[in-house]
Amino acid sequence: MAKKKVSLPSDRALQVGPPTSVVLATCISPEGRPNIITLGMYMPISANPPLITIGVSPRRHSHRLIEETKEFVINVPSKNLVRQTILCGSASGREHDKFVEAGLTPIPAAKVKPPLIKECVSNLECKVVASYVCGDHTLFVGEIVAAHADKDMLTNGTLDVLKAKPISHKGDFYFTPKAILKHER
């Protein structure tokens, strides 16, 4: 029996796609003041060289910082950081010190100026190699120049999502994996 499909207006189209990974991107002002932004627009796009892209609205304080410094760090929060993740996506870094307010710890990166977030399970240091205006967001393409992960969150050198419990997002919901089927190759 065929399922009935309904049409949606274009402004709701993104709401029927799958959930997206949630990351905390850190950036820094030219004067050295760090900031955090919560992003649901994150995607790996190349293995060689290792490239990722993030989508950031030009209205966001972090947009200007990334545009000016050409650097950012992707920090992967686990489910125990969901409240902090929501806070970092709700307050503006123009008026708030999100590290202090969220109780997160900045630690020095190896190759870029923005700090890593100590409490996150993994961190990807990136240098911007390209940017593209796409509708109401800018896609920043970052080359990963250094990567870090909590040792106990890795299985065979890969982030173990059952241990790490990364956050996904759809609409007003934030959630983490409970069960995952392994693809046998």
Backbone as numpy.savetxt, mean C-alpha at the origin, in Angstrom:
# Nx Ny Nz CAx CAy CAz Cx Cy Cz
-28.90 -23.17 -14.96 -29.74 -22.00 -14.96 -28.84 -20.75 -14.96
-29.10 -19.84 -15.88 -28.32 -18.61 -16.00 -28.67 -17.65 -14.87
-27.64 -17.00 -14.35 -27.86 -15.98 -13.31 -28.24 -14.68 -13.98
-29.13 -13.93 -13.34 -29.55 -12.64 -13.88 -28.50 -11.58 -13.56
-28.05 -10.88 -14.56 -27.10 -9.78 -14.41 -27.86 -8.46 -14.36
-27.35 -7.53 -13.56 -27.92 -6.20 -13.51 -26.86 -5.21 -13.98
-27.30 -4.15 -14.60 -26.38 -3.10 -15.05 -26.20 -2.08 -13.94
-24.99 -1.57 -13.86 -24.67 -0.57 -12.84 -24.21 0.71 -13.52
-24.45 1.85 -12.87 -23.92 3.09 -13.43 -22.40 3.10 -13.35
-21.77 3.86 -14.23 -20.30 3.83 -14.31 -19.63 4.26 -13.00
-20.29 5.11 -12.21 -19.67 5.53 -10.95 -19.69 4.43 -9.89
-20.32 3.30 -10.16 -20.33 2.16 -9.24 -19.55 0.98 -9.80
-18.99 1.10 -10.97 -18.33 -0.02 -11.65 -17.20 -0.62 -10.83
-16.38 0.19 -10.20 -15.26 -0.34 -9.42 -15.71 -1.09 -8.18
-16.95 -0.86 -7.77 -17.45 -1.51 -6.54 -17.80 -2.97 -6.74
-17.82 -3.46 -7.97 -18.15 -4.87 -8.19 -16.94 -5.71 -8.58
-15.77 -5.11 -8.55 -14.55 -5.87 -8.77 -14.15 -6.57 -7.49
-13.08 -7.37 -7.53 -12.64 -8.08 -6.33 -12.01 -7.12 -5.33
-11.86 -7.57 -4.08 -11.18 -6.72 -3.10 -9.73 -6.48 -3.52
-9.15 -5.43 -2.98 -7.77 -5.10 -3.31 -6.89 -5.16 -2.07
-5.61 -5.36 -2.29 -4.65 -5.32 -1.20 -4.60 -3.92 -0.63
-4.38 -3.83 0.66 -4.22 -2.54 1.32 -2.78 -2.44 1.78
-2.16 -1.33 1.45 -0.79 -1.08 1.88 -0.71 0.29 2.54
0.30 0.47 3.34 0.61 1.77 3.91 1.86 2.28 3.19
1.71 3.37 2.46 2.86 3.95 1.77 3.42 5.07 2.64
4.73 5.04 2.84 5.38 6.13 3.54 6.10 6.99 2.52
6.09 8.27 2.79 6.77 9.24 1.95 7.34 10.29 2.90
8.04 11.25 2.35 8.71 12.23 3.22 8.77 13.57 2.50
8.66 14.64 3.27 8.78 15.97 2.68 10.25 16.26 2.38
10.52 17.22 1.51 11.92 17.59 1.27 12.62 18.05 2.55
11.84 18.52 3.54 12.41 18.96 4.82 12.61 17.81 5.79
12.16 16.59 5.43 12.39 15.43 6.27 11.24 15.01 7.16
10.03 15.54 6.95 8.86 15.15 7.76 8.16 13.97 7.10
8.14 12.80 7.77 7.53 11.61 7.17 6.00 11.63 7.24
5.39 10.90 6.33 3.93 10.78 6.28 3.56 9.36 5.87
2.33 8.98 6.19 1.79 7.66 5.83 0.46 7.88 5.12
0.23 7.12 4.04 -1.07 7.12 3.36 -1.50 5.67 3.17
-2.77 5.40 3.44 -3.35 4.08 3.19 -3.79 4.03 1.73
-3.39 2.96 1.03 -3.73 2.83 -0.39 -4.34 1.47 -0.69
-5.40 1.48 -1.48 -5.98 0.26 -2.01 -5.60 0.09 -3.47
-4.93 1.09 -4.03 -4.48 1.02 -5.42 -2.99 0.71 -5.42
-2.68 -0.57 -5.39 -1.31 -1.07 -5.36 -1.26 -2.29 -6.26
-0.21 -2.39 -7.10 -0.12 -3.53 -7.99 1.32 -3.76 -8.46
1.82 -5.00 -8.33 3.09 -5.34 -8.97 2.89 -5.34 -10.49
3.84 -4.80 -11.24 3.67 -4.76 -12.69 4.83 -5.35 -13.48
5.96 -5.63 -12.84 7.10 -6.21 -13.55 7.99 -6.95 -12.55
8.49 -8.10 -12.99 9.42 -8.86 -12.15 10.87 -8.48 -12.43
11.17 -8.10 -13.68 12.54 -7.77 -14.05 12.55 -6.55 -14.97
12.81 -5.35 -14.48 13.16 -5.05 -13.10 11.91 -5.12 -12.21
12.10 -5.25 -10.89 10.94 -5.31 -10.00 10.27 -3.94 -9.90
9.05 -3.84 -10.45 8.30 -2.58 -10.47 6.93 -2.78 -9.85
6.49 -1.77 -9.12 5.12 -1.74 -8.62 4.52 -0.40 -8.99
3.21 -0.32 -8.95 2.54 0.95 -9.18 1.56 1.21 -8.06
1.43 2.47 -7.70 0.43 2.89 -6.72 -0.38 4.01 -7.34
-1.65 4.08 -6.99 -2.51 5.16 -7.44 -2.76 6.12 -6.29
-2.47 7.40 -6.51 -2.65 8.41 -5.46 -3.37 9.62 -6.06
-4.41 10.06 -5.38 -5.14 11.24 -5.82 -4.29 12.49 -5.65
-4.29 13.40 -6.63 -3.54 14.65 -6.49 -4.02 15.51 -5.32
-5.22 15.24 -4.81 -5.74 15.99 -3.65 -5.03 15.60 -2.36
-4.34 14.47 -2.35 -3.71 13.96 -1.14 -2.35 14.62 -0.90
-2.08 14.89 0.35 -0.79 15.46 0.76 0.37 14.58 0.28
0.21 13.27 0.39 1.27 12.34 -0.02 1.60 12.44 -1.50
0.62 12.79 -2.32 0.86 12.94 -3.76 1.98 13.93 -4.01
1.87 15.10 -3.36 2.88 16.15 -3.54 4.25 15.67 -3.06
4.26 14.97 -1.91 5.53 14.50 -1.36 6.21 13.50 -2.29
5.45 12.55 -2.82 6.01 11.55 -3.73 6.46 12.22 -5.03
5.65 13.14 -5.51 6.00 13.86 -6.75 7.30 14.65 -6.58
7.48 15.26 -5.42 8.67 16.09 -5.18 9.93 15.27 -4.92
9.80 14.21 -4.12 11.00 13.46 -3.70 11.30 12.25 -4.57
10.30 11.79 -5.33 10.46 10.63 -6.23 10.80 9.35 -5.48
10.30 9.23 -4.24 10.54 8.02 -3.43 9.32 7.71 -2.59
9.13 6.42 -2.28 8.12 5.98 -1.33 8.48 4.58 -0.88
7.86 4.16 0.22 8.03 2.80 0.72 6.65 2.18 0.85
6.51 0.97 0.34 5.28 0.20 0.53 5.47 -0.66 1.77
4.58 -0.51 2.73 4.61 -1.26 3.98 3.35 -2.11 4.02
3.50 -3.41 4.28 2.37 -4.33 4.27 1.89 -4.56 5.71
0.69 -4.02 6.03 0.16 -4.21 7.38 -0.56 -5.56 7.50
-0.55 -6.11 8.70 -1.32 -7.32 8.97 -2.58 -6.95 9.73
-3.43 -7.95 9.96 -4.74 -7.67 10.53 -4.68 -6.98 11.89
-3.60 -7.16 12.63 -3.49 -6.47 13.93 -3.29 -4.97 13.78
-3.10 -4.48 12.55 -2.92 -3.05 12.30 -4.12 -2.43 11.58
-5.27 -3.08 11.59 -6.40 -2.57 10.82 -6.86 -1.20 11.34
-6.89 -0.98 12.64 -7.31 0.33 13.17 -6.33 1.42 12.73
-5.04 1.12 12.80 -4.03 2.09 12.38 -4.12 2.36 10.88
-4.42 1.32 10.12 -4.55 1.46 8.67 -5.72 2.39 8.33
-6.84 2.21 9.00 -7.99 3.08 8.77 -7.66 4.51 9.18
-7.01 4.69 10.33 -6.63 6.04 10.77 -5.74 6.72 9.74
-4.75 6.00 9.23 -3.82 6.59 8.26 -4.49 6.94 6.94
-5.63 6.33 6.67 -6.38 6.66 5.47 -7.45 7.71 5.70
-7.65 8.10 6.96 -8.73 9.03 7.30 -8.24 10.43 7.66
-7.02 10.54 8.14 -6.47 11.83 8.58 -5.47 12.32 7.53
-5.36 13.63 7.40 -4.40 14.21 6.46 -3.07 14.48 7.14
-2.00 14.12 6.46 -0.66 14.39 6.95 -0.32 15.87 6.97
-1.17 16.69 6.36 -0.94 18.14 6.44 -1.08 18.63 7.88
-2.07 18.02 8.60 -2.36 18.46 9.97 -2.02 17.43 11.04
-1.72 16.21 10.65 -1.54 15.14 11.64 -0.19 14.44 11.46
0.41 14.06 12.58 1.58 13.18 12.56 1.03 11.77 12.73
0.87 11.08 11.62 0.21 9.77 11.64 1.05 8.71 12.36
2.36 8.83 12.34 3.18 7.89 13.10 2.83 7.98 14.58
2.75 9.19 15.11 2.44 9.39 16.52 1.01 8.97 16.81
0.05 9.45 16.03 -1.36 9.19 16.30 -1.72 7.71 16.15
-1.07 7.00 15.23 -1.36 5.58 15.02 -0.49 4.68 15.90
0.49 5.27 16.57 1.38 4.48 17.41 2.29 3.57 16.61
2.70 4.03 15.42 3.58 3.25 14.55 5.01 3.78 14.67
5.97 2.89 14.41 7.38 3.22 14.61 8.10 3.38 13.27
8.62 4.59 12.97 9.42 4.76 11.76 10.83 4.22 12.00
11.35 3.45 11.03 12.74 3.01 11.11 13.42 3.37 9.79
14.72 3.67 9.84 15.42 4.11 8.63 15.38 3.05 7.52
15.18 3.52 6.31 15.27 2.66 5.13 16.73 2.53 4.73
17.02 1.54 3.90 18.40 1.31 3.47 18.80 2.20 2.30
17.86 2.46 1.36 18.24 3.14 0.12 17.39 4.35 -0.26
16.33 4.63 0.52 15.49 5.80 0.24 15.32 6.59 1.53
14.82 7.82 1.42 14.64 8.67 2.60 13.37 8.36 3.39
12.23 8.02 2.76 11.06 7.71 3.59 11.34 6.51 4.49
10.80 6.54 5.71 11.06 5.43 6.63 10.20 4.20 6.35
10.66 3.06 6.89 9.86 1.85 6.93 8.96 1.94 8.15
7.89 1.16 8.16 7.06 1.03 9.36 7.43 -0.28 10.02
8.00 -0.20 11.21 8.51 -1.37 11.93 7.44 -2.44 12.13
6.22 -2.06 12.45 5.16 -3.00 12.78 4.61 -3.74 11.56
4.93 -3.32 10.35 4.44 -3.99 9.14 5.26 -5.25 8.86
4.64 -6.23 8.21 5.30 -7.53 7.99 6.34 -7.49 6.88
6.20 -6.56 5.95 7.21 -6.41 4.90 7.22 -4.97 4.40
8.33 -4.61 3.74 8.54 -3.23 3.30 9.29 -3.25 1.98
8.85 -2.43 1.04 9.48 -2.32 -0.27 9.90 -0.88 -0.50
11.19 -0.65 -0.56 11.70 0.69 -0.82 11.67 0.95 -2.33
11.09 2.07 -2.72 10.90 2.34 -4.15 11.38 3.72 -4.56
11.93 3.78 -5.77 12.26 5.04 -6.41 11.34 5.18 -7.63
10.71 6.33 -7.77 9.78 6.57 -8.87 10.54 6.62 -10.18
10.11 5.80 -11.13 10.74 5.78 -12.47 9.80 6.34 -13.54
8.52 6.48 -13.20 7.56 7.04 -14.14 6.30 7.41 -13.38
5.52 8.32 -13.95 4.20 8.63 -13.38 3.27 8.96 -14.54
2.01 8.61 -14.36 0.99 8.80 -15.39 -0.29 9.30 -14.74
-0.85 10.36 -15.30 -2.16 10.82 -14.84 -3.19 9.93 -15.51
-4.00 9.29 -14.67 -5.05 8.38 -15.15 -6.34 8.77 -14.46
-7.18 9.52 -15.16 -8.43 9.97 -14.56 -8.16 10.84 -13.36
-8.75 10.47 -12.21 -8.61 11.29 -11.01 -7.46 10.87 -10.10
-6.56 10.01 -10.58 -5.40 9.58 -9.81 -4.13 9.66 -10.66
-3.00 9.69 -9.98 -1.70 9.56 -10.65 -1.17 8.18 -10.30
-0.73 7.45 -11.32 -0.05 6.18 -11.09 1.44 6.48 -10.99
1.99 6.17 -9.83 3.44 6.29 -9.64 4.02 4.90 -9.80
4.95 4.74 -10.74 5.63 3.47 -10.95 6.94 3.53 -10.16
7.09 2.58 -9.25 8.28 2.57 -8.42 9.12 1.33 -8.67
10.42 1.54 -8.85 11.34 0.41 -8.93 11.74 0.05 -7.50
11.59 -1.22 -7.16 11.95 -1.69 -5.83 13.48 -1.76 -5.75
14.06 -0.96 -4.85 15.51 -0.92 -4.71 16.00 -1.65 -3.46
15.07 -1.98 -2.57 15.40 -2.78 -1.38 14.09 -3.37 -0.84
14.17 -4.58 -0.31 13.00 -5.26 0.25 13.36 -5.85 1.60
12.39 -5.82 2.52 12.59 -6.33 3.87 11.34 -7.08 4.30
11.51 -8.10 5.14 10.36 -8.83 5.67 10.71 -9.41 7.02
9.70 -9.54 7.87 9.88 -10.24 9.14 10.18 -11.70 8.82
11.28 -12.21 9.33 11.74 -13.56 9.01 10.66 -14.61 9.27
9.93 -14.48 10.38 8.93 -15.48 10.72 7.66 -15.40 9.87
7.58 -14.43 8.96 6.44 -14.32 8.05 6.73 -14.91 6.67
7.93 -15.48 6.51 8.33 -16.03 5.21 8.26 -17.55 5.22
7.86 -18.10 4.08 7.95 -19.52 3.81 8.62 -19.66 2.46
9.79 -20.29 2.43 10.57 -20.44 1.20 10.83 -19.10 0.51
11.11 -18.07 1.30 11.44 -16.76 0.75 10.27 -15.95 0.25
9.04 -16.41 0.50 7.83 -15.71 0.05 6.97 -15.36 1.26
6.33 -14.20 1.22 5.44 -13.81 2.30 4.33 -14.85 2.42
4.21 -15.46 3.58 3.19 -16.46 3.85 1.93 -15.73 4.31
0.93 -15.65 3.44 -0.26 -14.85 3.75 -1.07 -15.42 4.91
-0.95 -16.71 5.16 -1.67 -17.27 6.31 -1.04 -16.85 7.64
0.28 -16.64 7.62 0.96 -16.14 8.82 0.82 -14.61 8.91
1.05 -13.94 7.80 1.09 -12.48 7.78 -0.30 -11.85 7.91
-1.32 -12.52 7.38 -2.69 -12.02 7.41 -2.78 -10.58 6.90
-2.36 -10.34 5.64 -2.44 -8.98 5.09 -3.90 -8.54 4.95
-4.09 -7.25 4.91 -5.43 -6.66 4.86 -5.87 -6.46 3.41
-7.12 -6.79 3.14 -7.76 -6.46 1.86 -8.89 -5.50 2.15
-9.38 -4.85 1.11 -10.39 -3.80 1.28 -11.40 -3.85 0.15
-12.65 -3.65 0.50 -13.72 -3.47 -0.50 -14.79 -2.62 0.15
-15.09 -1.48 -0.43 -16.10 -0.59 0.14 -15.71 -0.17 1.54
-16.59 -0.39 2.49 -16.31 -0.02 3.88 -15.73 -1.17 4.70
-15.34 -2.26 4.04 -14.89 -3.44 4.76 -13.39 -3.67 4.60
-12.75 -4.00 5.71 -11.36 -4.41 5.72 -11.33 -5.84 6.25
-10.60 -6.73 5.59 -10.60 -8.12 6.03 -9.29 -8.79 5.68
-9.08 -9.98 6.30 -7.86 -10.75 6.12 -8.23 -12.19 5.78
-7.28 -12.97 5.26 -7.61 -14.34 4.86 -7.88 -15.25 6.06
-8.83 -16.16 5.87 -9.07 -17.22 6.85 -8.64 -18.55 6.26
-8.92 -18.75 5.00 -8.54 -19.99 4.34 -8.12 -19.66 2.91
-7.08 -20.32 2.46 -6.58 -20.09 1.12 -6.28 -21.45 0.49
-6.66 -21.59 -0.76 -6.34 -22.82 -1.48 -5.00 -22.64 -2.18
-4.13 -23.62 -2.06 -2.82 -23.53 -2.69 -2.91 -24.07 -4.11
-2.35 -23.32 -5.04 -2.29 -23.74 -6.44 -1.09 -24.67 -6.60
-1.35 -25.89 -6.96 -0.26 -26.86 -7.18 0.24 -26.74 -8.60
1.54 -26.62 -8.78 2.14 -26.47 -10.12 2.72 -27.76 -10.58
